[in-house]
Amino acid sequence: MQTQTIHPKITEVLTGTFKVPAAEILPESTMDSLEMDSLAVAEFAVIIKETLGVTADSEKLYKDATLADITAFIDAAVGGEAAGSAVPVSNTR
């Protein structure tokens, strides 16, 4: 799976399941900026695992990372790299 297929899947999950407006889903968006609480972030992680087969610590990856970081992580994990590998995470708030 490539980034071109991962980002649309993330967008589909965010808009369909969490009702995030598509206009707010930008590469630099974080789950915090999309007003996703910790429960929503955990649910997002489960949906990504079920649909794409990628497991990650939701607090470690999904909460502070940008959508670009999350897409790159999923792309690398699906591409064969270990899901537990180091992931660039933005801590800017």
N, C-alpha and C positions, 0 to 999 in steps of 0.2 A: 504494500500500500504506500502511496506517495502523499506528500504534503497536499497536492491538489485534491486528493480524496479525503484527507483527514480534516482539513479546515471546514469543508462543507458539512461533514458529519458533526463536528463540534457545534457549528452554527445551527444545524438541525436540532440537536439536543437542547441547546440553550433557548432557541426560539419555541420549539414544540413543547418541551417538558417544563421549562422554567419561565416561559413567557417573556424572555428578554427581547426587547425590540432589536431587530436585525441591524438597525443603524448604529446601535451601541456596541456591536460585536466587531471590534477593531483589533489588529495585532497587538497594540500596546495596552489593551484592556486587561484588567485583572479581575478575579472573582469578586474582590472587594468593590472595585469600581462598578461592577455589574449588580451590586447589592445582593450578592449570594452569601447567605450566612453559612456557618460551619455544617449544618445539616444538609443544606442544598449542595455544598461542595462535596460532601461525602456521597450523596446520592449521585452526583455527576460522575464521581470516580467509579462507582458501581456500574453505571450505564456505559461508561467508556470501556470498562473491563468486559462487560457482557457483549458489547457490539464490536469492539476492536481487539479484544483479547490482551489488553495492556493493563498490568497491575502497577499501581504506585501508591505511596503513602499520600492520602489526600491532603493532610495538613502540610506535609513537606513540599509537595509539588504544586498542587492545584490552588491553594489559598493565596500565595504571594507571587506566583509566576504570572507572566503575561500570557496571553493566548498564543503569541508567537513562540514562547518558551514551551508551552504545553504541546503545541503542534510539533515542534522539533523533537521533543522527548518521545511523543507517541510514534513519530516517523522513525526515529532511531530504534525504538523498542520493537516495532513491527518489522523493521528491516533486519532484525537479528541480534541487535545489541541487548545486553542484559537490562531488564527493567529497573534494576537497582543501581544502575550506573549514575555517576554524578550528573546533575542537571543544573544548568544555569538558572538561578532563581533571582528575580528582582525583589529587593526588599524596600524599594522606594514607595512611600505612601503619601 
